[in-house]
Amino acid sequence: MENIAGKKALVTGGARGLGKATAIALAKEGVHVAITGRNEELLKTTLKELQDIGVQATYEVFDVSDLATVQEAIAKLNASFGQFDIIINNAGIAAFGSLVDMDAETWTNIINTNVLGSYHVTKAVLPQLIEKNEGDIIFVSSTAGLNGAATTSAYSASKFAVIGMADSLMREVRKHNIRVCTLMPSTIASDMSKDLGLTDGNPESVLQPEDFAELIIANLKLPRRAMLKSASLWSTNP
Ligand SMILES: NC(=O)c1ccc[n+]([C@@H]2O[C@H](COP(=O)([O-])OP(=O)(O)OC[C@H]3O[C@@H](n4cnc5c(N)ncnc54)[C@H](OP(=O)(O)O)[C@@H]3O)[C@@H](O)[C@H]2O)c1
């Protein structure tokens, strides 16, 4: 099993929902964590929780959909926090509606955030992992990235694309001892699933963010050699 204590992780969208649970789970494993998002107040609150666990932690405010902004923010984090070993590409948005009715701006924002956002962050951080000849990149797709539904053209397009990007990247960087893994969860209790009307408020009926975080930690601890060669895709409901 891999020992992840002492590593440095970047968790996008780390102030709330799945990203926050992941950041906290990583910190409990002794991983130093940088969290990002657009809401500084939320980032500060989660930062305090991470620091209380006893690891090094920091945050940076940026929108993942703009490459120049992402590159600037990553450079700042590298200067103050250090180079990363782990990238968790978690930040994402969702909206459901028919292709005809959904306005083009909403449709495009979903692609810009979920696909380009993950691409921008990976492009900015990956050279550090290549230089170290070691690293882990986890992408958060969705079961909507495996099957479409009548109202999910934008969200499914984005999450299918994430799987394609990650699967290609896995083949590109395994020679650098970098593992790339994609999680495809079904509904998990969060602001997103609540806003979409996917949860009924009963915590027993869907996965909780902490369950998702457990899967991230389990993936990071899996034997490196086997995953480099064969395992790129993981689903929470295969
Ligand atoms: N919850 C589910 O049922 C479910 C199922 C499958 C997959 N997922 C995926 O899991 C990931 C996390 O979802 P969640 O349920 O935790 O959603 P959430 O509660 O709505 O949180 C989304 C996170 O992404 C960040 N974010 C969104 N747009 C951003 C942008 N343009 N730039 C920077 N950060 C941005 C948000 O931070 P700010 O608002 O501060 O920017 C927030 O931290 C997403 O990729 C989602 O598609 C969720």
The ligand as a Tripos MOL2 file, in Angstrom:
@<TRIPOS>MOLECULE
LIG
   48    52     1     0     0
SMALL
NO_CHARGES

@<TRIPOS>ATOM
      1 N1        -23.0040   15.5480   -5.5940 N.am      1 LIG1
      2 C1        -23.2200   14.6200   -6.5010 C.2       1 LIG1
      3 O1        -24.2640   13.9560   -6.4920 O.2       1 LIG1
      4 C2        -22.1750   14.3330   -7.5510 C.ar      1 LIG1
      5 C3        -22.2700   13.1310   -8.2720 C.ar      1 LIG1
      6 C4        -21.3190   12.8510   -9.2440 C.ar      1 LIG1
      7 C5        -20.2930   13.7410   -9.4760 C.ar      1 LIG1
      8 N2        -20.2300   14.9140   -8.7740 N.ar      1 LIG1
      9 C6        -19.1170   15.8200   -9.0650 C.3       1 LIG1
     10 O2        -18.3860   16.0330   -7.8660 O.3       1 LIG1
     11 C7        -17.7570   17.3130   -7.8910 C.3       1 LIG1
     12 C8        -18.0770   18.0820   -6.6170 C.3       1 LIG1
     13 O3        -19.4780   18.2410   -6.5660 O.3       1 LIG1
     14 P1        -20.2810   18.6270   -5.2440 P.3       1 LIG1
     15 O4        -21.4660   17.7710   -5.1920 O.co2     1 LIG1
     16 O5        -19.3680   18.6930   -4.0740 O.co2     1 LIG1
     17 O6        -20.7620   20.0840   -5.6800 O.3       1 LIG1
     18 P2        -20.9230   21.4480   -4.8520 P.3       1 LIG1
     19 O7        -21.3210   21.1500   -3.4670 O.co2     1 LIG1
     20 O8        -21.8010   22.2990   -5.6930 O.co2     1 LIG1
     21 O9        -19.4310   22.0300   -4.8540 O.3       1 LIG1
     22 C9        -18.8120   22.3820   -6.0620 C.3       1 LIG1
     23 C10       -17.4290   22.8870   -5.7640 C.3       1 LIG1
     24 O10       -16.8070   23.2950   -7.0010 O.3       1 LIG1
     25 C11       -16.3250   24.6240   -6.8700 C.3       1 LIG1
     26 N3        -16.4600   25.3180   -8.1620 N.ar      1 LIG1
     27 C12       -17.5350   25.3270   -8.9790 C.ar      1 LIG1
     28 N4        -17.2960   26.0820  -10.0570 N.ar      1 LIG1
     29 C13       -16.0400   26.5600   -9.9260 C.ar      1 LIG1
     30 C14       -15.2170   27.3990  -10.7260 C.ar      1 LIG1
     31 N5        -15.6370   27.9110  -11.8910 N.pl3     1 LIG1
     32 N6        -13.9750   27.6980  -10.2850 N.ar      1 LIG1
     33 C15       -13.5240   27.2050   -9.1180 C.ar      1 LIG1
     34 N7        -14.2380   26.3830   -8.3190 N.ar      1 LIG1
     35 C16       -15.4970   26.0740   -8.7170 C.ar      1 LIG1
     36 C17       -17.2090   25.2590   -5.7990 C.3       1 LIG1
     37 O11       -16.5340   26.3050   -5.1410 O.3       1 LIG1
     38 P3        -17.0040   27.8480   -5.2260 P.3       1 LIG1
     39 O12       -18.4730   27.8620   -5.3620 O.co2     1 LIG1
     40 O13       -16.4490   28.4770   -4.0090 O.co2     1 LIG1
     41 O14       -16.2980   28.3340   -6.4460 O.co2     1 LIG1
     42 C18       -17.4480   24.0910   -4.8470 C.3       1 LIG1
     43 O15       -16.3810   23.9850   -3.9310 O.3       1 LIG1
     44 C19       -18.2560   17.9950   -9.1670 C.3       1 LIG1
     45 O16       -17.2910   17.8450  -10.1860 O.3       1 LIG1
     46 C20       -19.5160   17.2110   -9.5080 C.3       1 LIG1
     47 O17       -19.8270   17.2650  -10.8740 O.3       1 LIG1
     48 C21       -21.1410   15.2250   -7.8030 C.ar      1 LIG1
@<TRIPOS>BOND
     1     1     2 1
     2     2     3 2
     3     2     4 1
     4     4     5 ar
     5     4    48 ar
     6     5     6 ar
     7     6     7 ar
     8     7     8 ar
     9     8     9 1
    10     8    48 ar
    11     9    10 1
    12     9    46 1
    13    10    11 1
    14    11    12 1
    15    11    44 1
    16    12    13 1
    17    13    14 1
    18    14    15 2
    19    14    16 1
    20    14    17 1
    21    17    18 1
    22    18    19 2
    23    18    20 1
    24    18    21 1
    25    21    22 1
    26    22    23 1
    27    23    24 1
    28    23    42 1
    29    24    25 1
    30    25    26 1
    31    25    36 1
    32    26    27 ar
    33    26    35 ar
    34    27    28 ar
    35    28    29 ar
    36    29    30 ar
    37    29    35 ar
    38    30    31 1
    39    30    32 ar
    40    32    33 ar
    41    33    34 ar
    42    34    35 ar
    43    36    37 1
    44    36    42 1
    45    37    38 1
    46    38    39 2
    47    38    40 1
    48    38    41 1
    49    42    43 1
    50    44    45 1
    51    44    46 1
    52    46    47 1
@<TRIPOS>SUBSTRUCTURE
     1 LIG1         1 GROUP 0 **** ****
